[in-house]
């Protein structure tokens, strides 16, 4: 898998709520491995976050919780949502990648 994976975060932890996350950790994934990481500040609110994720060409979003309207807009943008995430952003990204590898993707 080669893609951009975004994690809604507060410092180095997954943000509890997508719309309130002050930044995103953006992982560049190359052949199911983390190839790069950068942090991007985000304006508040679901609409601003979704616009930023589109601009970043994110294909996958890891987050805590999100509103149903945000879920619908993200799905419409073609961004896969993996919600219910908690803890360290690097561990969350690593766990997601391990699931892909185990599934043979």
Long-range contacts (C-beta under 8 A, 24 or more apart in sequence): 1-29, 1-31, 1-32, 1-100, 1-105, 2-29, 2-30, 2-31, 3-29, 3-59, 3-60, 4-28, 4-29, 4-56, 4-57, 4-58, 4-59, 4-60, 5-29, 5-58, 5-59, 5-60, 5-61, 5-62, 5-93, 5-96, 6-53, 6-56, 6-58, 6-60, 6-61, 6-62, 7-61, 7-62, 7-63, 7-85, 7-89, 7-92, 7-93, 8-49, 8-61, 8-62, 8-63, 8-64, 9-39, 9-89, 12-88, 12-89, 12-90, 13-86, 13-87, 13-88, 13-89, 14-62, 14-63, 14-64, 14-85, 14-86, 14-87, 14-88, 14-89, 14-92, 15-63, 15-64, 16-64, 16-65, 16-86, 17-63, 17-64, 17-65, 17-66, 18-46, 18-49, 18-61, 18-63, 18-64, 18-65, 18-66, 18-67, 18-70, 18-83, 19-44, 19-45, 19-46, 19-49, 19-66, 19-67, 19-70, 20-44, 21-49, 21-63, 24-49, 24-52, 24-53, 24-56, 24-58, 25-89, 25-93, 26-56, 26-58, 27-93, 29-97, 32-97, 32-100, 32-101, 32-105, 33-97, 34-90, 34-93, 34-94, 34-97, 37-90, 46-70, 46-73, 47-73, 50-74, 50-77, 53-77, 53-79, 54-79, 60-96, 62-89, 62-92, 62-93, 62-96
